[in-house]
Amino acid sequence: MATTETGDGLLEEFLADPDNAALDLSTAVARCSKALGLQHSVVYLADLQQLQLVPLTDVASALPVDDSLAGWTYRTQSLRVEESETGGMTAWLPLVDGAERLGVLAVHCPALTPVSLRRSRTLAALLAMMITSKRAYKDSFVRRTRTEPMQLPAEMLRAFLPPRTIGTGHVVSTAVLEPAYELGGDAFDHSLTETTLHAAVLDAMGHNLASGLTTAVSLSACRNARRTGADLPELVTSVDDALAQWLPDQFCTGILAQLDLASGVLRWINCGHPAPLLIRDRRLLDGAMEREADPPMGLPSLLAEGTRRTHEISLEPGDRVLLYTDGVTEARARDGGLFGLARFTDYIIRATAAGELAPETLRRLIHSILEAQPGRLRDDATIVMFEWWPPAR
């Protein structure tokens, strides 16, 4: 194995060479591994539904997220090590960009030493940034992570969605959306500034291309206003005006929320949508965010009297807030009854008590809902969950 100085020096040379910026990721992985003195490395990306870890090339087979060592690494974002079938050791490392789980990295080496482990972590961090920078325009990534054809409305909405998970040391926001390949009008949004978490969940009328277009216009109008510093009422007004002008026969329900990261003050507007839920100290605070809803966004709002009402609540450290569409609570459970609000919140509470990471909680929850369905979901099911911890003073 190369010495510490040699390995680190080769990596510096690799990163400094402008010709390497255009390398495809597979070649970059191989060259980075060589520069770091590592024997062999394989990138596995999570598929769209987070059921499988798919290798970036055909050198290996896909691995199940729920029943493999690689999957354990993905689920817990923790290192795992095993003896390789061909000799030596294999280290499984999470590929995480910020708070977003991308997949895992398998690093094969004759022996795992402090130096090789440090270099493996360096490689994983570097590759996570490279994957994020390339996947927006590399269709090869998309093809690898899809297991079936996607319908046109879903394709359109997926182009507008942010990463599944975002966060800092003080807040994490994570989301899931199903059916992954046949979306109608559901969507979510979340973003961060230095002071604020912005979160939204939207549900457009219908389950067709017009529904997807309604949601896409709503998301764009909201983002456009938000990026000019607009406050919550102005965000909703921008969506109302856009839909009234361009899609006057369509409307959209939703929750738009803003969380002050320093104080924990949460403000939201409810536009004809199920009320947000607040989980504190491993229990649901019944009715804590229940308020009379305003009309949906679009033409109905312009026909209603009065202005939009902004609601406010102060979060406590560790609080989890859930925004969701009715496709979650109206899905069928295994016993044939509706999944319902009680089962929904109980699942989150039990996962919280077990110390499960927020993205993993939603991944397992949405799959438990899907597995209970005799066919496809009757309606889109979308969940956004964010958890807040105050900054140290």
C-alpha positions, 0 to 999 in steps of 0.5 A: 500500500502507498505511504500516507504522503504518497497516497495523499499527494496523488489525490491532490494531483488528481483533484488539481488536474482540470482534465479530471473534472470531465471524467465519468464517475466510474472512471473517477472512482477507479482513479481516486481509489488508486490515488488513495492506495485502495484496492477497489471501490464500488458505488451503490445508489439507492433506487427511487423507492429506496428498496435496492442499492444498485451498483453504478456499473455492472461489476456487482449485483443490486443489494436489498436495503432491508436485508444486507450489510450494505443496506444496514449501512444505508439505513443507519448511516454507519460504517460496517466491515466484513471479510471479503469473499475474495480475501481481504476486507470490505468496508461499507460506508454511507454516501451522504451529501449534507443530510441526503442519503445517496447510497453506499460505497464498498471499499475493498482492501487487503487489510483495514488500517486507520490510514485506509479507513481515513482514506475510505471516508475521504473517498466517500465524502468526495464521491457524494459531492460528485454524485450530487453535482452530476445526477441532475444532468446524467440520465445514466444515474436516472436509469440506474435508480429506476426499476420501472417506466415512469408516467408523464405526470410523475416525470414532470413533478419529479423534475421539480422536487428537492432532495428527499432530506435536507438539514443542519445540526439543528433541523432535519426535514425529510420526505417521501412520496408514493406511488413513485412512478404514477404520481397525480398531484402531490408534491413536497418542498423544503429549503433552508436559509441561514435563519429559516426552514421553509416546508410545504406539502401540496395536493392538486385536484385530480390525478392526471397531467392537469393535476401535475401541472397545477402542482408544478405551477404552485411549487414554482410560484411559491419558490419564486416569491420565497426567493425574493424574501416574501412572507408566508401570506405573500407566498400563498397569494403568489400561488393563488394569482398564478393558478387563477391566471394560468389554470383557472379551473384548477385548485390546490390544497396545501400547507406552507410553513416557516420555522425560525431556526433560532427560536423554534417558532413555527408559522404556517398557513393551511389552505384546505388541507389536513392539519399538521401534527406535532409529536413531543416527548414520544406522544402526539399532542392532540389538536396542537396544530388544529386550526380552521382551514382557509380555502384551497389555493387558486380560484376558490381563494379569490372568491372567498372573503377575508385574508389568509390566516397565519398560525403560530406555535413554539416548538420545543427541542426534539419536536417532530412536525408532520405534514401529510396528504390524505392519501396516507391516512386513507390508505388501507392497512393490513387488516383491511381498514383505513391506515388512519391517523392513529396508526400513522402517528403511532408508527412515528412515535415508536420509531422515534423511541427506538432512535431511528433516523428520521429519513429511515422512519419515513422510508419504512413507514411508506413501504409498510403502507404500500405492502398492505395495498391489494393494488396501487394506492387509491391516492398519492401519499406524501409525508414531510417530517421535520425535527428541530433542536435549538442552537447552542447558546 
